[in-house]
Amino acid sequence: MIWHPQLAALLARFRHANAIAVLDAPFPSYPDVETVDLIVRRGLPTIPDLVDLILAEHEVSGVVMAEEFRQHVDAATQADYLSHLGDLPVDWIPHVDFKVEVGRCLGIVHTGDPVPYSNVILRWG
């Protein structure tokens, strides 16, 4: 159960054809997209922490990630992060396109994650 009131309210509106972006600490905010800032400190919480919570409570049909994650992050970290997605299909797109997709999301959740390009967009439907 998610107790954070702003995050719970955002996820309550997560429906078919919506997407939510779970982003690392330095990722920019978008003025027209609701943002839930969960950053406590560097590394807390992580993107996998949030992905685990969201997947436990919500139906997600797919994920979008930046190709640069596979190009610039070590194999062990990639394997760890991707393991939290289970069998969900991942659409790999250039980081510049990922930024455009974030602007179309229902909401943004900022984490304290320091891993570059580890951002995910969770899609439903």
VMD Tcl script that builds the backbone (N, CA, C; Angstrom):
set m [mol new atoms 375]
animate dup $m
set s [atomselect $m all]
$s set {name element resname resid chain x y z} {
  {N N MET 1 A 0.834 -1.176 0.000}
  {CA C MET 1 A 0.000 0.000 0.000}
  {C C MET 1 A 0.887 1.251 0.000}
  {N N ILE 2 A 0.551 2.184 -0.853}
  {CA C ILE 2 A 1.299 3.433 -0.955}
  {C C ILE 2 A 0.634 4.475 -0.070}
  {N N TRP 3 A 1.395 5.003 0.871}
  {CA C TRP 3 A 0.850 5.955 1.836}
  {C C TRP 3 A 1.083 7.405 1.450}
  {N N HIS 4 A 2.041 7.679 0.609}
  {CA C HIS 4 A 2.325 9.062 0.231}
  {C C HIS 4 A 1.083 9.626 -0.468}
  {N N PRO 5 A 0.441 10.662 0.090}
  {CA C PRO 5 A -0.856 11.110 -0.432}
  {C C PRO 5 A -0.819 11.596 -1.877}
  {N N GLN 6 A 0.195 12.346 -2.255}
  {CA C GLN 6 A 0.251 12.860 -3.622}
  {C C GLN 6 A 0.504 11.732 -4.620}
  {N N LEU 7 A 1.379 10.786 -4.269}
  {CA C LEU 7 A 1.645 9.650 -5.148}
  {C C LEU 7 A 0.411 8.762 -5.259}
  {N N ALA 8 A -0.256 8.501 -4.141}
  {CA C ALA 8 A -1.472 7.680 -4.161}
  {C C ALA 8 A -2.548 8.326 -5.032}
  {N N ALA 9 A -2.698 9.638 -4.943}
  {CA C ALA 9 A -3.700 10.339 -5.753}
  {C C ALA 9 A -3.362 10.258 -7.241}
  {N N LEU 10 A -2.092 10.416 -7.579}
  {CA C LEU 10 A -1.677 10.299 -8.977}
  {C C LEU 10 A -1.960 8.897 -9.494}
  {N N LEU 11 A -1.572 7.890 -8.737}
  {CA C LEU 11 A -1.772 6.508 -9.176}
  {C C LEU 11 A -3.246 6.132 -9.239}
  {N N ALA 12 A -4.085 6.771 -8.444}
  {CA C ALA 12 A -5.527 6.504 -8.500}
  {C C ALA 12 A -6.113 6.933 -9.845}
  {N N ARG 13 A -5.457 7.855 -10.518}
  {CA C ARG 13 A -5.921 8.320 -11.836}
  {C C ARG 13 A -5.246 7.570 -12.990}
  {N N PHE 14 A -4.365 6.638 -12.694}
  {CA C PHE 14 A -3.624 5.867 -13.698}
  {C C PHE 14 A -4.577 4.856 -14.324}
  {N N ARG 15 A -4.982 5.101 -15.553}
  {CA C ARG 15 A -5.974 4.282 -16.244}
  {C C ARG 15 A -5.462 3.873 -17.633}
  {N N HIS 16 A -6.337 3.161 -18.342}
  {CA C HIS 16 A -6.044 2.714 -19.698}
  {C C HIS 16 A -5.581 3.893 -20.562}
  {N N ALA 17 A -4.523 3.686 -21.294}
  {CA C ALA 17 A -3.926 4.656 -22.214}
  {C C ALA 17 A -3.146 5.759 -21.502}
  {N N ASN 18 A -2.934 5.634 -20.190}
  {CA C ASN 18 A -2.116 6.600 -19.446}
  {C C ASN 18 A -0.692 6.079 -19.305}
  {N N ALA 19 A 0.197 6.994 -18.947}
  {CA C ALA 19 A 1.587 6.643 -18.670}
  {C C ALA 19 A 2.086 7.504 -17.512}
  {N N ILE 20 A 2.954 6.919 -16.712}
  {CA C ILE 20 A 3.586 7.621 -15.600}
  {C C ILE 20 A 5.093 7.450 -15.737}
  {N N ALA 21 A 5.819 8.546 -15.593}
  {CA C ALA 21 A 7.277 8.514 -15.685}
  {C C ALA 21 A 7.882 8.447 -14.288}
  {N N VAL 22 A 8.775 7.488 -14.081}
  {CA C VAL 22 A 9.532 7.372 -12.831}
  {C C VAL 22 A 10.968 7.747 -13.199}
  {N N LEU 23 A 11.443 8.858 -12.620}
  {CA C LEU 23 A 12.653 9.501 -13.131}
  {C C LEU 23 A 13.751 9.636 -12.090}
  {N N ASP 24 A 14.985 9.722 -12.584}
  {CA C ASP 24 A 16.134 9.935 -11.703}
  {C C ASP 24 A 16.175 11.381 -11.216}
  {N N ALA 25 A 17.005 11.621 -10.233}
  {CA C ALA 25 A 17.053 12.925 -9.566}
  {C C ALA 25 A 17.313 14.106 -10.504}
  {N N PRO 26 A 18.273 14.019 -11.433}
  {CA C PRO 26 A 18.560 15.210 -12.240}
  {C C PRO 26 A 17.609 15.453 -13.410}
  {N N PHE 27 A 16.674 14.543 -13.660}
  {CA C PHE 27 A 15.777 14.716 -14.805}
  {C C PHE 27 A 14.929 15.969 -14.592}
  {N N PRO 28 A 14.733 16.781 -15.624}
  {CA C PRO 28 A 13.982 18.027 -15.444}
  {C C PRO 28 A 12.497 17.791 -15.167}
  {N N SER 29 A 11.878 18.789 -14.566}
  {CA C SER 29 A 10.430 18.781 -14.369}
  {C C SER 29 A 9.777 19.436 -15.577}
  {N N TYR 30 A 8.493 19.181 -15.744}
  {CA C TYR 30 A 7.728 19.758 -16.836}
  {C C TYR 30 A 6.572 20.540 -16.215}
  {N N PRO 31 A 6.417 21.820 -16.553}
  {CA C PRO 31 A 5.410 22.640 -15.886}
  {C C PRO 31 A 3.973 22.159 -16.085}
  {N N ASP 32 A 3.697 21.463 -17.182}
  {CA C ASP 32 A 2.330 21.030 -17.458}
  {C C ASP 32 A 2.057 19.582 -17.065}
  {N N VAL 33 A 3.005 18.933 -16.407}
  {CA C VAL 33 A 2.825 17.547 -15.977}
  {C C VAL 33 A 2.944 17.497 -14.457}
  {N N GLU 34 A 1.939 16.913 -13.811}
  {CA C GLU 34 A 1.976 16.802 -12.350}
  {C C GLU 34 A 3.244 16.071 -11.920}
  {N N THR 35 A 3.921 16.620 -10.929}
  {CA C THR 35 A 5.165 16.030 -10.445}
  {C C THR 35 A 5.059 15.698 -8.969}
  {N N VAL 36 A 5.422 14.460 -8.637}
  {CA C VAL 36 A 5.515 14.025 -7.246}
  {C C VAL 36 A 7.001 13.879 -6.949}
  {N N ASP 37 A 7.505 14.685 -6.043}
  {CA C ASP 37 A 8.927 14.680 -5.714}
  {C C ASP 37 A 9.146 13.818 -4.476}
  {N N LEU 38 A 9.765 12.660 -4.668}
  {CA C LEU 38 A 10.019 11.733 -3.563}
  {C C LEU 38 A 11.487 11.707 -3.149}
  {N N ILE 39 A 12.287 12.606 -3.694}
  {CA C ILE 39 A 13.721 12.596 -3.399}
  {C C ILE 39 A 13.945 12.857 -1.912}
  {N N VAL 40 A 14.587 11.896 -1.246}
  {CA C VAL 40 A 14.969 12.051 0.154}
  {C C VAL 40 A 16.437 12.457 0.218}
  {N N ARG 41 A 17.252 11.740 -0.553}
  {CA C ARG 41 A 18.679 12.020 -0.680}
  {C C ARG 41 A 19.173 11.237 -1.888}
  {N N ARG 42 A 20.423 11.426 -2.249}
  {CA C ARG 42 A 20.988 10.676 -3.382}
  {C C ARG 42 A 20.811 9.182 -3.109}
  {N N GLY 43 A 20.156 8.502 -4.042}
  {CA C GLY 43 A 19.971 7.065 -3.928}
  {C C GLY 43 A 18.736 6.629 -3.162}
  {N N LEU 44 A 17.937 7.555 -2.694}
  {CA C LEU 44 A 16.757 7.175 -1.910}
  {C C LEU 44 A 15.567 8.045 -2.265}
  {N N PRO 45 A 14.490 7.444 -2.738}
  {CA C PRO 45 A 14.375 6.062 -3.184}
  {C C PRO 45 A 14.965 5.896 -4.587}
  {N N THR 46 A 15.080 4.657 -5.010}
  {CA C THR 46 A 15.573 4.371 -6.354}
  {C C THR 46 A 14.397 4.145 -7.295}
  {N N ILE 47 A 14.690 4.139 -8.565}
  {CA C ILE 47 A 13.657 3.833 -9.553}
  {C C ILE 47 A 13.127 2.418 -9.343}
  {N N PRO 48 A 13.982 1.389 -9.139}
  {CA C PRO 48 A 13.429 0.056 -8.860}
  {C C PRO 48 A 12.526 0.019 -7.627}
  {N N ASP 49 A 12.838 0.803 -6.585}
  {CA C ASP 49 A 11.957 0.862 -5.413}
  {C C ASP 49 A 10.542 1.259 -5.826}
  {N N LEU 50 A 10.443 2.305 -6.633}
  {CA C LEU 50 A 9.134 2.797 -7.051}
  {C C LEU 50 A 8.465 1.852 -8.033}
  {N N VAL 51 A 9.237 1.298 -8.956}
  {CA C VAL 51 A 8.672 0.342 -9.914}
  {C C VAL 51 A 8.057 -0.839 -9.167}
  {N N ASP 52 A 8.761 -1.364 -8.174}
  {CA C ASP 52 A 8.227 -2.484 -7.387}
  {C C ASP 52 A 6.903 -2.117 -6.727}
  {N N LEU 53 A 6.836 -0.939 -6.123}
  {CA C LEU 53 A 5.600 -0.503 -5.460}
  {C C LEU 53 A 4.450 -0.356 -6.447}
  {N N ILE 54 A 4.724 0.281 -7.565}
  {CA C ILE 54 A 3.669 0.528 -8.552}
  {C C ILE 54 A 3.193 -0.773 -9.177}
  {N N LEU 55 A 4.115 -1.653 -9.548}
  {CA C LEU 55 A 3.716 -2.921 -10.177}
  {C C LEU 55 A 2.943 -3.818 -9.225}
  {N N ALA 56 A 3.177 -3.687 -7.929}
  {CA C ALA 56 A 2.446 -4.497 -6.950}
  {C C ALA 56 A 0.982 -4.083 -6.850}
  {N N GLU 57 A 0.676 -2.860 -7.244}
  {CA C GLU 57 A -0.684 -2.348 -7.057}
  {C C GLU 57 A -1.404 -1.969 -8.338}
  {N N HIS 58 A -0.686 -1.893 -9.464}
  {CA C HIS 58 A -1.310 -1.402 -10.688}
  {C C HIS 58 A -0.947 -2.267 -11.880}
  {N N GLU 59 A -1.873 -2.325 -12.804}
  {CA C GLU 59 A -1.672 -3.083 -14.028}
  {C C GLU 59 A -0.878 -2.231 -15.012}
  {N N VAL 60 A 0.278 -2.693 -15.365}
  {CA C VAL 60 A 1.139 -1.996 -16.318}
  {C C VAL 60 A 1.327 -2.921 -17.508}
  {N N SER 61 A 1.208 -2.368 -18.718}
  {CA C SER 61 A 1.294 -3.216 -19.906}
  {C C SER 61 A 2.631 -3.120 -20.629}
  {N N GLY 62 A 3.400 -2.086 -20.341}
  {CA C GLY 62 A 4.679 -1.938 -21.019}
  {C C GLY 62 A 5.496 -0.807 -20.437}
  {N N VAL 63 A 6.735 -0.743 -20.884}
  {CA C VAL 63 A 7.701 0.213 -20.348}
  {C C VAL 63 A 8.439 0.865 -21.514}
  {N N VAL 64 A 8.793 2.127 -21.321}
  {CA C VAL 64 A 9.649 2.836 -22.273}
  {C C VAL 64 A 10.916 3.237 -21.528}
  {N N MET 65 A 12.062 2.994 -22.159}
  {CA C MET 65 A 13.347 3.398 -21.581}
  {C C MET 65 A 14.230 3.972 -22.682}
  {N N ALA 66 A 15.209 4.751 -22.268}
  {CA C ALA 66 A 16.154 5.341 -23.218}
  {C C ALA 66 A 17.211 4.318 -23.629}
  {N N GLU 67 A 17.503 4.284 -24.918}
  {CA C GLU 67 A 18.547 3.396 -25.436}
  {C C GLU 67 A 19.880 3.624 -24.732}
  {N N GLU 68 A 20.113 4.846 -24.299}
  {CA C GLU 68 A 21.381 5.195 -23.665}
  {C C GLU 68 A 21.621 4.414 -22.374}
  {N N PHE 69 A 20.553 3.925 -21.748}
  {CA C PHE 69 A 20.710 3.089 -20.555}
  {C C PHE 69 A 21.539 1.854 -20.900}
  {N N ARG 70 A 21.234 1.226 -22.035}
  {CA C ARG 70 A 21.976 0.031 -22.459}
  {C C ARG 70 A 23.390 0.371 -22.926}
  {N N GLN 71 A 23.582 1.594 -23.386}
  {CA C GLN 71 A 24.878 1.992 -23.940}
  {C C GLN 71 A 25.862 2.507 -22.888}
  {N N HIS 72 A 25.345 3.092 -21.798}
  {CA C HIS 72 A 26.219 3.796 -20.855}
  {C C HIS 72 A 26.223 3.240 -19.434}
  {N N VAL 73 A 25.412 2.241 -19.167}
  {CA C VAL 73 A 25.322 1.696 -17.807}
  {C C VAL 73 A 25.897 0.280 -17.814}
  {N N ASP 74 A 26.657 -0.063 -16.775}
  {CA C ASP 74 A 27.305 -1.375 -16.723}
  {C C ASP 74 A 26.277 -2.513 -16.714}
  {N N ALA 75 A 26.707 -3.673 -17.175}
  {CA C ALA 75 A 25.818 -4.821 -17.365}
  {C C ALA 75 A 25.148 -5.276 -16.073}
  {N N ALA 76 A 25.864 -5.271 -14.968}
  {CA C ALA 76 A 25.281 -5.722 -13.695}
  {C C ALA 76 A 24.151 -4.799 -13.251}
  {N N THR 77 A 24.353 -3.500 -13.383}
  {CA C THR 77 A 23.303 -2.544 -13.010}
  {C C THR 77 A 22.116 -2.679 -13.951}
  {N N GLN 78 A 22.375 -2.841 -15.236}
  {CA C GLN 78 A 21.286 -3.051 -16.192}
  {C C GLN 78 A 20.459 -4.266 -15.798}
  {N N ALA 79 A 21.124 -5.378 -15.525}
  {CA C ALA 79 A 20.418 -6.612 -15.170}
  {C C ALA 79 A 19.581 -6.421 -13.917}
  {N N ASP 80 A 20.144 -5.748 -12.920}
  {CA C ASP 80 A 19.405 -5.493 -11.686}
  {C C ASP 80 A 18.162 -4.657 -11.963}
  {N N TYR 81 A 18.317 -3.541 -12.651}
  {CA C TYR 81 A 17.183 -2.656 -12.904}
  {C C TYR 81 A 16.122 -3.348 -13.758}
  {N N LEU 82 A 16.544 -4.030 -14.809}
  {CA C LEU 82 A 15.582 -4.683 -15.694}
  {C C LEU 82 A 14.862 -5.840 -15.012}
  {N N SER 83 A 15.492 -6.474 -14.029}
  {CA C SER 83 A 14.838 -7.587 -13.321}
  {C C SER 83 A 13.579 -7.125 -12.593}
  {N N HIS 84 A 13.511 -5.871 -12.221}
  {CA C HIS 84 A 12.333 -5.344 -11.527}
  {C C HIS 84 A 11.143 -5.172 -12.470}
  {N N LEU 85 A 11.387 -5.229 -13.767}
  {CA C LEU 85 A 10.310 -5.072 -14.744}
  {C C LEU 85 A 9.646 -6.395 -15.094}
  {N N GLY 86 A 10.205 -7.496 -14.616}
  {CA C GLY 86 A 9.625 -8.803 -14.910}
  {C C GLY 86 A 9.596 -9.059 -16.406}
  {N N ASP 87 A 8.440 -9.515 -16.883}
  {CA C ASP 87 A 8.278 -9.849 -18.298}
  {C C ASP 87 A 7.677 -8.713 -19.119}
  {N N LEU 88 A 7.590 -7.530 -18.548}
  {CA C LEU 88 A 7.002 -6.415 -19.290}
  {C C LEU 88 A 7.839 -6.091 -20.524}
  {N N PRO 89 A 7.172 -5.846 -21.650}
  {CA C PRO 89 A 7.930 -5.451 -22.840}
  {C C PRO 89 A 8.509 -4.047 -22.665}
  {N N VAL 90 A 9.737 -3.870 -23.144}
  {CA C VAL 90 A 10.409 -2.570 -23.055}
  {C C VAL 90 A 10.588 -2.020 -24.462}
  {N N ASP 91 A 10.104 -0.808 -24.682}
  {CA C ASP 91 A 10.361 -0.083 -25.928}
  {C C ASP 91 A 11.577 0.803 -25.684}
  {N N TRP 92 A 12.633 0.584 -26.450}
  {CA C TRP 92 A 13.873 1.356 -26.314}
  {C C TRP 92 A 13.857 2.479 -27.339}
  {N N ILE 93 A 13.973 3.722 -26.863}
  {CA C ILE 93 A 13.953 4.877 -27.756}
  {C C ILE 93 A 15.121 5.804 -27.392}
  {N N PRO 94 A 15.542 6.670 -28.311}
  {CA C PRO 94 A 16.602 7.624 -27.984}
  {C C PRO 94 A 16.184 8.539 -26.822}
  {N N HIS 95 A 17.162 8.937 -26.020}
  {CA C HIS 95 A 16.887 9.766 -24.844}
  {C C HIS 95 A 16.156 11.057 -25.214}
  {N N VAL 96 A 16.506 11.640 -26.340}
  {CA C VAL 96 A 15.843 12.873 -26.770}
  {C C VAL 96 A 14.347 12.621 -27.000}
  {N N ASP 97 A 13.987 11.468 -27.540}
  {CA C ASP 97 A 12.580 11.114 -27.736}
  {C C ASP 97 A 11.917 10.764 -26.407}
  {N N PHE 98 A 12.687 10.157 -25.507}
  {CA C PHE 98 A 12.171 9.837 -24.176}
  {C C PHE 98 A 11.703 11.114 -23.480}
  {N N LYS 99 A 12.493 12.179 -23.597}
  {CA C LYS 99 A 12.119 13.451 -22.972}
  {C C LYS 99 A 10.791 13.970 -23.514}
  {N N VAL 100 A 10.549 13.785 -24.796}
  {CA C VAL 100 A 9.276 14.200 -25.399}
  {C C VAL 100 A 8.138 13.372 -24.816}
  {N N GLU 101 A 8.347 12.060 -24.690}
  {CA C GLU 101 A 7.313 11.173 -24.147}
  {C C GLU 101 A 6.969 11.516 -22.700}
  {N N VAL 102 A 7.956 11.923 -21.912}
  {CA C VAL 102 A 7.695 12.312 -20.522}
  {C C VAL 102 A 6.695 13.461 -20.485}
  {N N GLY 103 A 6.807 14.385 -21.412}
  {CA C GLY 103 A 5.889 15.517 -21.475}
  {C C GLY 103 A 4.458 15.127 -21.762}
  {N N ARG 104 A 4.227 13.910 -22.229}
  {CA C ARG 104 A 2.879 13.409 -22.528}
  {C C ARG 104 A 2.306 12.547 -21.403}
  {N N CYS 105 A 3.071 12.364 -20.347}
  {CA C CYS 105 A 2.649 11.478 -19.255}
  {C C CYS 105 A 1.593 12.124 -18.364}
  {N N LEU 106 A 0.830 11.270 -17.707}
  {CA C LEU 106 A -0.143 11.711 -16.711}
  {C C LEU 106 A 0.571 12.369 -15.543}
  {N N GLY 107 A 1.723 11.833 -15.183}
  {CA C GLY 107 A 2.472 12.382 -14.065}
  {C C GLY 107 A 3.913 11.934 -14.085}
  {N N ILE 108 A 4.700 12.625 -13.277}
  {CA C ILE 108 A 6.122 12.350 -13.099}
  {C C ILE 108 A 6.360 12.045 -11.634}
  {N N VAL 109 A 7.170 11.015 -11.372}
  {CA C VAL 109 A 7.607 10.721 -10.011}
  {C C VAL 109 A 9.127 10.846 -9.998}
  {N N HIS 110 A 9.629 11.843 -9.271}
  {CA C HIS 110 A 11.076 12.042 -9.158}
  {C C HIS 110 A 11.613 11.224 -7.991}
  {N N THR 111 A 12.658 10.467 -8.252}
  {CA C THR 111 A 13.316 9.668 -7.221}
  {C C THR 111 A 14.706 10.246 -6.954}
  {N N GLY 112 A 15.397 9.676 -6.002}
  {CA C GLY 112 A 16.772 10.072 -5.726}
  {C C GLY 112 A 17.779 9.222 -6.475}
  {N N ASP 113 A 17.307 8.472 -7.460}
  {CA C ASP 113 A 18.163 7.532 -8.183}
  {C C ASP 113 A 19.300 8.248 -8.905}
  {N N PRO 114 A 20.551 7.804 -8.695}
  {CA C PRO 114 A 21.689 8.439 -9.350}
  {C C PRO 114 A 22.133 7.766 -10.654}
  {N N VAL 115 A 21.517 6.644 -11.026}
  {CA C VAL 115 A 21.972 5.898 -12.206}
  {C C VAL 115 A 21.524 6.629 -13.472}
  {N N PRO 116 A 22.465 7.007 -14.332}
  {CA C PRO 116 A 22.093 7.758 -15.533}
  {C C PRO 116 A 21.226 6.934 -16.481}
  {N N TYR 117 A 20.270 7.600 -17.076}
  {CA C TYR 117 A 19.385 7.012 -18.087}
  {C C TYR 117 A 18.535 5.856 -17.555}
  {N N SER 118 A 18.368 5.751 -16.249}
  {CA C SER 118 A 17.595 4.639 -15.674}
  {C C SER 118 A 16.105 4.933 -15.614}
  {N N ASN 119 A 15.688 6.058 -16.147}
  {CA C ASN 119 A 14.294 6.485 -16.127}
  {C C ASN 119 A 13.398 5.496 -16.863}
  {N N VAL 120 A 12.161 5.371 -16.379}
  {CA C VAL 120 A 11.189 4.501 -17.035}
  {C C VAL 120 A 9.863 5.230 -17.183}
  {N N ILE 121 A 9.178 4.929 -18.254}
  {CA C ILE 121 A 7.790 5.331 -18.416}
  {C C ILE 121 A 6.982 4.050 -18.344}
  {N N LEU 122 A 6.042 4.017 -17.408}
  {CA C LEU 122 A 5.163 2.861 -17.241}
  {C C LEU 122 A 3.858 3.154 -17.965}
  {N N ARG 123 A 3.466 2.252 -18.852}
  {CA C ARG 123 A 2.238 2.427 -19.644}
  {C C ARG 123 A 1.176 1.424 -19.210}
  {N N TRP 124 A -0.049 1.875 -19.311}
  {CA C TRP 124 A -1.176 0.977 -19.078}
  {C C TRP 124 A -2.029 0.995 -20.333}
  {N N GLY 125 A -2.149 -0.156 -20.955}
  {CA C GLY 125 A -3.016 -0.284 -22.121}
  {C C GLY 125 A -2.425 0.192 -23.405}
}
mol reanalyze $m
mol bondsrecalc $m
mol representation Tube
mol addrep $m
